[in-house]
Amino acid sequence: MVIALLVLLLALLLFAAGFAMKALWWVAVAVLVLWIFGFVFPSADDVEARRHWYRW
């Protein structure tokens, strides 16, 4: 009985970790898209942004 509960707990933990990893991938893709849009459409008050490839 204890082994069955441990196996079910392990399955639950692995399922939760897999869901979290998938959610983090979607967050990473969204941040990447916003970062690329920052290069394509720089802000109006940042005139020198077009001359540099970085935003420091």
DRENNU-609864 format. One line per field, with one value per residue: residue number from 0; chain; x, y, z of N, C-alpha, C, CB in turn. Coordinates in steps of 0.02 Angstrom, whole numbers. Glycine has a CB too. Layout:
<rs>
nr	c(NUM,...)
kette	c(A,...)
n.px	c(X,...)
n.py	c(Y,...)
n.pz	c(Z,...)
ca.px	c(X,...)
ca.py	c(Y,...)
ca.pz	c(Z,...)
c.px	c(X,...)
c.py	c(Y,...)
c.pz	c(Z,...)
cb.px	c(X,...)
cb.py	c(Y,...)
cb.pz	c(Z,...)
</rs>
This chain:
<rs>
nr	c(0,1,2,3,4,5,6,7,8,9,10,11,12,13,14,15,16,17,18,19,20,21,22,23,24,25,26,27,28,29,30,31,32,33,34,35,36,37,38,39,40,41,42,43,44,45,46,47,48,49,50,51,52,53,54,55)
kette	c(A,A,A,A,A,A,A,A,A,A,A,A,A,A,A,A,A,A,A,A,A,A,A,A,A,A,A,A,A,A,A,A,A,A,A,A,A,A,A,A,A,A,A,A,A,A,A,A,A,A,A,A,A,A,A,A)
n.px	c(41,96,196,121,59,173,216,106,117,241,209,116,199,289,201,158,279,307,200,230,353,312,230,326,402,312,303,435,440,348,413,526,468,417,538,599,508,538,659,621,519,566,554,480,546,674,796,926,921,907,1034,1107,1127,1096,1016,1070)
n.py	c(-60,62,78,94,217,299,287,346,476,513,512,616,724,726,753,882,951,938,1011,1138,1163,1168,1281,1377,1376,1435,1563,1604,1609,1712,1821,1827,1863,1990,2055,2051,2131,2250,2284,2299,2397,2531,2642,2807,2915,2870,2900,2862,2726,2661,2658,2571,2398,2355,2387,2455)
n.pz	c(0,39,-56,-172,-145,-142,-275,-341,-287,-339,-476,-478,-441,-549,-654,-616,-624,-759,-814,-763,-825,-959,-955,-921,-1038,-1128,-1072,-1091,-1231,-1255,-1195,-1276,-1400,-1368,-1341,-1467,-1537,-1475,-1534,-1667,-1665,-1595,-1452,-1464,-1402,-1392,-1481,-1518,-1518,-1638,-1692,-1618,-1573,-1451,-1290,-1179)
ca.px	c(0,140,230,72,52,234,214,57,146,293,175,88,254,315,150,160,341,299,155,267,403,277,209,386,421,268,324,498,424,315,464,567,430,417,606,610,468,575,709,588,483,592,511,487,594,740,818,988,911,914,1104,1138,1090,1082,975,1100)
ca.py	c(0,121,85,121,288,332,290,397,541,527,529,683,772,730,788,953,978,943,1067,1200,1173,1190,1350,1419,1383,1485,1628,1621,1628,1777,1871,1833,1901,2060,2080,2063,2190,2308,2303,2319,2459,2565,2696,2870,2959,2839,2912,2827,2653,2634,2651,2519,2336,2340,2437,2472)
ca.pz	c(0,44,-121,-220,-130,-164,-348,-359,-270,-389,-539,-469,-442,-617,-694,-598,-650,-832,-828,-748,-878,-1020,-944,-925,-1108,-1159,-1046,-1125,-1300,-1254,-1181,-1336,-1450,-1346,-1349,-1539,-1554,-1449,-1584,-1729,-1652,-1536,-1427,-1501,-1369,-1392,-1549,-1532,-1516,-1705,-1710,-1577,-1571,-1381,-1256,-1114)
c.px	c(43,175,183,62,114,237,164,83,200,262,145,142,282,265,152,223,337,254,191,318,370,255,269,410,377,285,388,486,392,366,509,532,428,485,621,570,502,629,676,553,510,546,527,539,664,769,880,980,920,987,1137,1095,1072,1044,1004,1105)
c.py	c(63,132,115,196,327,339,343,467,560,546,599,736,781,765,863,986,986,1001,1133,1214,1196,1262,1398,1427,1435,1555,1650,1642,1697,1832,1881,1874,1975,2092,2096,2124,2254,2330,2329,2387,2493,2621,2761,2916,2931,2842,2870,2751,2623,2623,2594,2457,2317,2397,2459,2546)
c.pz	c(0,-23,-173,-208,-152,-240,-372,-343,-319,-456,-535,-473,-513,-663,-680,-626,-726,-851,-816,-802,-943,-1013,-948,-997,-1143,-1135,-1081,-1197,-1302,-1241,-1242,-1390,-1431,-1354,-1422,-1562,-1529,-1497,-1648,-1721,-1590,-1514,-1462,-1469,-1367,-1463,-1565,-1532,-1585,-1725,-1672,-1578,-1499,-1349,-1189,-1106)
cb.px	c(-47,192,257,5,39,295,196,-9,174,338,120,50,309,330,80,158,401,271,92,301,442,217,174,441,414,194,335,545,377,260,506,584,359,394,657,590,398,606,753,537,407,663,519,420,570,736,833,1040,841,880,1141,1148,1130,1148,905,1168)
cb.py	c(0,112,17,84,298,295,221,384,539,466,477,688,751,660,760,961,933,879,1063,1196,1108,1144,1357,1391,1315,1469,1626,1561,1575,1779,1851,1763,1873,2066,2030,2001,2185,2292,2243,2266,2445,2592,2703,2906,2974,2765,2987,2846,2637,2680,2716,2544,2280,2325,2409,2440)
cb.pz	c(61,100,-144,-214,-56,-139,-378,-324,-199,-397,-554,-403,-395,-644,-679,-522,-632,-859,-785,-679,-889,-1034,-875,-882,-1144,-1143,-969,-1123,-1332,-1200,-1119,-1363,-1457,-1274,-1321,-1580,-1525,-1382,-1601,-1751,-1644,-1550,-1350,-1505,-1299,-1367,-1560,-1482,-1489,-1755,-1696,-1505,-1603,-1342,-1245,-1107)
</rs>
